[in-house]
């Protein structure tokens, strides 16, 4: 075994160890403690979810123009 092949092998082992270490850290970070419930943001009491799309109360019927921009 020459010095160059020894250094190349060592670099490969170091790279593989680094990749495994980063993968382990990312997997461990994804296992954090998560809350059971999340409070909605302020001012969202008026929002209704899920909604039907398109909303027949606010969107025009097919073939009719809306009040917004018209596209060619």
Secondary structure, 3 states (H helix, E strand, C coil): CCHHHHHHHHHHHHHHHHHHHHHHHHHHHCCCCCCCCCCCCCCCCCCCCCCCCCCCCCCCCCCCCCCCCCCC
